Amino acid sequence: MTAVLQVLVQLVMFMHLDFKTEDGWNMLSFVFTVLILGLVVGGSLWIMQHLHLNMMIG
């Protein structure tokens, strides 16, 4: 959870991502970041769940 928050803070503070400009690049960058974060977090949780089910003893 804190890693996701850290990525979003870095996007705003260091990469100066804002939605005030008329270009669609900032919004596209934000959507891409959220998509990648969702894939990484969701994939990690999915892998851990399946490892837990496959490694259960008994």
Secondary structure, DSSP 8 states (H G I E B T S, - for coil): -HHHHHHHHHHHHTS---S-SS-SHHHHHHHHHHHHHHHHHHHHHHHHHHHHHHH---
